[in-house]
Amino acid sequence: MTSTRISLCLVALLAGVSTFAAPVSAQEVKQLGTFRSWTAWSGSDANGPTCYISSAPESWGPQEVGGAPVRRSPIHFMVINRKGLGTKNEVQTLVGYPFHPSNANVTATIDGKTYPMVTEGEAAWLAVEADEGNFVEGLKAGTKLVIKGTSQKGNNMTDNYNLSGVTAALAEIVKACT
């Protein structure tokens, strides 16, 4: 796990990914537009301009385990371009619960094509960075993204994302961070 990925996860959390309104260390995150299920954002950090798209899941489950409601922090999936570092198409999800320490079986699936993920805390990234470009192309061509993982408590969790609007949101961050 690179420190860049970890720091971006923390920046996203501090930026108020759940509310999309709070400043990051006096640096503002600006909403570029909402495109159906996806929103485009721009901001900056110590390395320069950063743009990303995000979406909350259309549904997630289970909602209840052993008769008790499941409580999760805000859940988001993001694709990040960091102009200052020359990176693009970084895929990340914040799942709202700590993953099981085994990191086993955490996956992102687009319309049946599955990619393994690695985790730290409540965040996950594609296990193979070289897959990011193809994954993002899959997002653009796809209709549904499913994230599956196991919580620290051993519960199998599933987040379902609608990919409607992802292409337009990605185009917006390309314009803003190139």
N, C-alpha and C positions, 0 to 999 in steps of 0.2 A: 504494500500500500504506500503510495507516494505521499510525501507531506503536502504536496500541492492539492491532491484529492482530499485529504483530511482537512486542510485549511479551507477549501471551498465548501465542504460540508458544513463546517462551523460558520463560515460567512453566510451561507444560505440560511442556516438556522437563526443566526443573529439578525439577518436582514428581515426576518419575519416572513419566511416563505408561507407560513399559515395565514398571515394577514396582508402580506405584500405592501406594507405601508411604513415600516420602521426604518430609519436610517442605519447604516453600518458605519460606525466610527466617523460620524459627520459626513460620510459619503452616501449620497442618495441612490436608492434603487428606483428606477423609473419604469413604469408600465408602458410598453410600446403598443400594446393592443391585445385584445382577446379574439381568438379565432376558433369559434365553436367550443371545443373542450380544452383548448390550450391557450395559454397566455405567454406573450413574449415580454422579456424584461431586459434592461441594461443597467449597468452600474460600473463601479471600478473598485479595485483593491490595490494593494501595494505594488502589484505587478502590472497595473494598467487596466484598460477597458475589459469588462466581462459582460457577456450577454448570454441569456439562457431562456429556454422555454420550460414551462411547468404545467402540470395537470394534477388534479386530485382524482382518485379512483371513482369510477361510476358506481362501483359496488365493492364491498370487501367482506370477508368472513373468516371464521365464523363470528357472528355478532355476540354469541353467548357460549360459554363453556361451563359445564357442570351446573347449569342453572343461574350462573352469574354473568352479567354483561361484561364483554371484553372492552377494556379501556385502552385507547391508543392515542398517542400524540398525533398532530396533523400528519397526513400521509401525502407524499408528492413524488412524482416522477419528473426528472429533468434531463435536458440535453444542454450542455454548457460549451460555449466558445470563449476562450480566454485570449484575446488579441495580444495582450502584453507578453504572454508566454508562447504565442504561436500555436496554441492547441485548439482543436475544434472537435465537435461531436463527442465530448465526454458524456457518458451515460451514467446517471446516478439516480438512486431512489432513496427516499427517506421513508421508512415504513412505520414509524410511530411505536415501535417496541424494540427491545434489545433482541438481537438474534441469538439463537442457541450457539454456544461456544464452538460446536463442531463445524459450523459454517457449511454443513453438508446439505446438499439438495436445494440450495437457493438458486432459483432460475428466473429468467425473463423469457417469455414465449410470445412471439408475434405470429398470429395466425398459424400455429402449429410448429414453427421453427423455434427451437429452444437453445438458449445461451446460458452457460453457467455463470454464476456471479460469486464475488468474494465480498465479505462483510467486515464491518467494524462498527461496534455499537449498534445504532439504529439505521446505518447507511449501508448501501451495497452498490457495487460497480461491476461491470462486465469483468469476468476473470481474465479475458484475453483482450488487452487494449487494441490489438490489431483488428478485432472484430467490430470496433465501434463504427467505422464508416459503413460497413454492410448492414449493421444493426439499424443505423439511422435511415438508410435507404429502405429497409424493411418497414420501419415506422411509417415512412411516406407512402408506401404501397399497401400497407396493411389496414385492417379495420379494428383489431383488438390486440391489446397487450395484456398479458397476465404475469404477475409477479407472484411466485410461491416461495415461502420460506417457513422455517420453524422458529418459534419464539423461544426465548430463554426458558420459559416454563414448559416447553415441549409441545405447544399447540401448533398444528399445521395451519398456516395463514395463507390467504389468497386475496390479491388485489386485482381488480379488473378495470382497465382503462380503455376508453373510447378513443380511437386515433383520428377522429374527425377534426380537422383543423390543424393537425400537426405540420403539414407541408407549408401552409401559409405562415404559421408561427415561426418555423425554421427560416423561411425566406426573410422574415422581418429581422431576425437577429443577424443574419448574414449581412443585410444592408447596414445595420447599426454597428457591427463590429468588424468591418473590413477596411 
